[in-house]
Amino acid sequence: MGAGNVNAVRLLDAYSGRWRAVEVEDGSLVGADFPIPEVALLLVDLEAPVTQWRPE
């Protein structure tokens, strides 16, 4: 994926029903640091598509 290709990462907190998010602005992370549980719903906002990527 490449860190330079990521605009934002969003996590649905199943316990609170709220989204947590961190964004990249001018190369810096903006937003609260949050743990990602072993099983999670994530949205990753990318600058460009990543072809032939398979999660492991």
N, C-alpha and C positions, 0 to 999 in steps of 0.2 A: 504494500500500500504506500509506504513512504510517509514519514511525518510531515514533509513539506506539501503533501497532497491533501492533508486533512484540514478542513475548515472548522469542524465542530464534532463533538461526541455528545450524544444525549442518551440518558439512561432512564427508563421508567422504573421508579421506586414502587414496587408492588405493595408495600406496606402502607405508604401514605397516598398512593395514587397520583403522585406528582412527578414531573420530569426534573431531572438534574442535568445540568449542561456545563460544558466547558468549550470555549471557542478559541480560535487562534486569530489574533489581531496583530499585524506587523511582526510576526514571528514570536509573539509572547502569548502565553496561555492566560485567558481571562475567564474567571469563574472559580467556584470552590472545588478543591480536590475532593474526590469521592471514590470510595472503593467500588470495584465492579465484582459482584458476587459470581460464583461459579456458573449459575444459571441466571441469565439476564436478557432483557430486551434492550438492544442498543440500536441507535440510529447513528450512522457515521456519514457526515456530510463531506463529500470529496470535491476537490477542485476539478478533477478529471476522472473519467471512468477507469477502473482497473479491470482489464480483460483477463480471462482464464484464472481468476483467483478462486481458490477453494479453501474454506475454513477447515482447520484440522482439529 
